[in-house]
Amino acid sequence: MNSSSVRSVLWAPRGQHRHAAVVSVLATAIVLVGCGSPGPASSPPGRVSDTTTTVSATSGDFARSIDIGKGRTIYMTCSGSGSPTIVLVSGLGERADNWTMTSDPNTADPNAVYQQAARISRVCAYDRPGTASMTEAGWQASRSSPVPQPTTGTSAANDLHAMLSASGESGPYVLVGHSYGGDIIRLYAAAYPDSVAGLVLEDALSEDLPKRLTPDQTANLEKLNSPTVQGRPPGAETFEFGAVFPELRAISTVPNVPTIVLTADQFPITPEAIASGQLPPFVDQAFADALWSAQLAAQDELAAKFPAAIHITKTNAHHYIHTEQPQVVLDAISQVVDQVRGRTRPTR
């Protein structure tokens, strides 16, 4: 197992909307699942928008609703060209446009992962049911058909498969999963291994996390990620640890493909954050210390599940590595894509 070090500027939440500011405070604490947008979302022209259009499926920019059958559609946006196709899978509750922004107000959104990944190869992102983005105008709901909540990682992986199959976007794919999105791409890879060319796991939620937490701490972590605590809109995407962790533990094999595991190295539940009064009462220092220790150990165990994986532990970022340090994620994507194309070998 290998480590790399990439250093840049620290993250600073952006946005003046009061509701967004509260969400940003919660997002600094909700560091393991990927719920709570780090700031108001923006959608660059021609990238992610609420407009449904139809163009060629494998070239050019598009943003459209994909019919996956049974009266359901999934909103999908793609840009760029080339092979393999990069598929960005957001964390819990996050729409596709979470990949189009950065959380550093001094960094232009064109430097965000979605826009820059389109320079590397074909790239796609999508809205899962129940996801939402906080904007200056308030919550913007998912553009995909709603489903009953809570849902499961397996159902999300199957939706991803149905969308990719119906979209005409060619595989196999380099899958990039943030937080809960990391769980989804692991389940997808287990179910559809021939469709996977490479993986990037960005601070993915690990089923090993509860091993070092008490039952009460695990329950409080799940509560911390609930739509009620976060103030997310009705119908928000929800899952239960008791459903998703057994799904992950049931994975018996992993694909033998280029894989990079990115781990956040900055934990934001500081004494100052706890003292702010904007976090739930159960978030005390003992909880914060136990959670951070358990998270780091679980990330090591996650990386060990992929024998050929590169584990990057020096990211200079909190949980949202792709918004705080987009170049770190882009470098990982580029390295995996190059390996898939046969240009490089894994760094040893």
N, C-alpha and C positions, 0 to 999 in steps of 0.2 A: 504494500500500500504506500502511495506517495503523497506528498504534500507540496503545494505551490504557494507562493506569496504574491499577492497583487495589492498594491496600496494606492489610495486616491483620497478624495475629500470625504469628510463625514457627511452623513445624511442630515438634512434639516427639513422638517415638515413644512409644507407650503399651504397657502390658502387662508383667506380671511373669514370665510363663512363660519359662523359660530358652531353650527352643527358639525361641519367638517373638522373644526378644531377639536371638538370632543372626540370624534371618531379617531382623529390622529393620536390623541392621548391613549385611547383604548388600543389602537393598533400597535403602539409601542409595547404594550403589555401582552397582547395576543400574538405571541411570537412563534407559535408552533403549528398553527393550522392554516393561517393565511386569510383570516377574516378581518375586515376593517381596512378600508382603503387608506393609504398614507396621505391622501390629499385629494382635492377636487380633480376629477378626471378631465382630460382634454382629448379631442379627437382631431388629429391633423387632417386637413383636406385630402380626400382621395384615399384615406386609410380606413379608420374605423368610424362609421357614422350610423345613424339610425335609418338611413335610406336603404331600401331594398332594391338592388339592381341585379341584372343578370348579364354576364359576359362569358367569354371563353373560360372553361373551368381550370385550365392548366397554364395559362399565361395572362399577364396583365393584372391590374388591380380590380378586385371586386369586393362587394359587401352585399350579401344576399341571404335569404332564408332557404335552407336546404330541407326538402321534404324527406323525412326519415320513415314515413309510413305511420299507420294507425292515427292519422289526423294530427301528427306532430311535426313541427319544424324546428330546426336549430339554426340560429344566426351564425354566419361564418364570414370571415374576411380574409383575403389572401392578397399577396403582393410579391413582386419580384419574379425571378425565373431561375431555372436550374434544378439540378437533382443532387442530393435527395431533398425532398420537401421537409421543411422544419415545421413542426406543429407545437404551438405554445399552449400549455394547459395551466390555467390560472389556479390560484389557491381558493379556499372556501369562500364563496360569496362574491368573487370578483368576475366582472365582465371581461370581454376581450380587450377593451381599451385600457385595462390596467397595464398592459405591455407597451402601450404607446406613450407613456409619460415617465418622467423622472421626478424625484422628490427633492432635488436640489434646485432652488429657484434660479441659480446662476447657470444651470445647464439647460440648453434648448431641447425641447422635446424631439427634434429630429435626431438627437443622439440616443433616443430610447431604443430598447431591444427590438421591438417590432420593426421600426423603420430601418435600423442598421442591419438586422438579420436579412432584410430584403436585398441587401447588397451582397450577402454571402450566398444565398440560394433562394428558392421559392420558400415563402413563409406564410403560415396560416394561424389564425387564432379564432376563438369562438366563445359564445355565451352559453354556459350551462343554464338549465332552468333554475330560477330563483336567485340568480346572481344580480348584482346591482352596482352602480357607480354613484358616488357622491359628487355632485357638481355644485357650482354656485347657485344653480336653480333648485337644488334639492336632489333627492334620490332619483336616478334614472334606472328603470327596471330592466330586467333581462329582455332581450329581443327574441328569445326562444320560447316555445310553448311551455306553460307551467306544468309541473307534475306534483303529486302529493309529496309533502315533506314529513318526516325526514326521508332521505334517500340513502343509497348505498354506493360504495365505490365500484362494485361490479356493475350496477345499472349505469353509472356514469361512464365506465369503460365501454360498455356495450353501446351506449349512445354515441361515444366517440367513434367507434367502429362503423356504426350505421351512417353517421355523418360523412366520414371519409369515403366510405364506399359509394354513397349517393352523390357526392360532390364531383367525382371525376378526377380529384387530385391524386396523382400517381404516388404509389409507395414503392419500396418500403420507406418509412419515415424516421427522421430524427425527432424524438419526442422530448420536449423540455417541460418539466413539471415543477411548479412552485408549491411547496407546502402540501396541502391536500391534493393538489394537482400531481404531485410526485407519487402519491398513492394510486391515483387513477392510471398513470402511465405504467406503473409496475403491474397493476392488474390487467391492463390492456396487453402488455408484453407477455404476460403469462398465458393469456387466452389466445392471442394472435401473434405468436413469435415470428412468423414469416413476414409480418408487416412492419417489423421494427429493424431499422438499420443502426440506430444509436440512441443513447439516453443521456440526458442531463437532469440530474435530480438537485433542485435548488432548495436547500433547507427543508427537505421533505419530512412530513410527519412520519414517525417510526412507530411501529407496533411494540417496540422494545421500551418506549418511553415510560409506561407505567411500572416497569420492573423496579424502578428506584424511587417511586412515589408511594405514599400511603394511599389507601382507598379514598380517604377524604380529599387528599390533594388531587388525585385523578378526577374525582367528581367535580372539584372546584375548577380545574382546568377546562373540563367540558362545559361547565356553566359559564366560564369566562368567554368561551367561543360561541355562546348561544345568541341568536338574533335578539332576544329580549334584553340581555345585558348590553349588547352593542347598539341597540336602538335602530336595528335594520327594519325595512318595510315588511308588511305582511307577505307571507309566501316565500320568505327568504330561504335560500338553500341551507339545509340543516342535515347533519348526519350524527350518528351516535357511535361513540367509541366501541360499544358492545357489538356493533354490527361490522364496522370497518376493520378493526384490529384482527378479528378472527379470519376475515377475508385475506388479509395480508399474511397471516401466519400459515394459511393453507397453500400459499405459493410454494411449489416444490422445486421448481427450476427457474433460472434466470437466463435470458438470452445471452449468447456469447457474442456481444457487439461492443463497440467502443462506448465506454460509460464514464462520465465524470460526476462526482458527488461534490456539491458546493455546500459548505456549512457556514452559517453566520457566526462571527466571532465577537459580536458585541451584544450584550444583553441589556435591554432598556429598563427593566424593573429595578430602578435604583431607589435608594432611600428617599430621594427627592420626589420621584414619581409616586411612591407610596404615600408620602406626606402631602401630596397635592390634593387629596380628597376626591379625585375624579375616578379612582379605581374602586372596585367593590371591597367591602370590609374584609373579606377573606384573603385578599391579596396583601399579606404581610411579608416581612423580610424572610421569615422561615420558609414560607411558600416559594418566594422568589429564588432563594438560594437552592432549595431542593430541585426546583424546576430547571434551573440553569445547569446544575450538575447532571441531572438526568438527561437533559437534552444533548449535552456534549457526548456523554457515553453512548446514547442511543444513535447518534450520528456516526460514531465509530463503528458500531455494530451494523448499521445500515450499509456503510461502505464495504464492510467485510462480506456482505452477502453477494457482492459482485467481484469475483476473484481478480478480474483484469481492470478493475476501476481505478481511476485516479481520484484521490480524495483531497480536495483543496480546502484547507481549514483557515487560511489567512485571507479573508475577504474584505476586512475593514468595513463591515456592514452589519446592520441588524437583520431582522427576518426577511425584509423585502430587498434582497440583494439586487434584483433586477431594476428597481427604481433608484436605490441609493448608489449602487455601483454597477451601472448597466454594462460597462466595458468588461467587468469580471465575467458576467454571464455570456456576453458576446464572444469573449476569448474562448470560453468553454465550448460554446456552440461551434465556433470556427474550427477548433481542434478536432471535435468529433466529426464534423462534416469532412474535414481534410482526411481523417483516417478512413472514413467511409469511401471517399474517392480514391484512396490508396496513395495519397500524397505523403503521409507522414506515419510514423509509428508512435505508440504511446510513450510519453515522457517517463523515463525511469530514473 
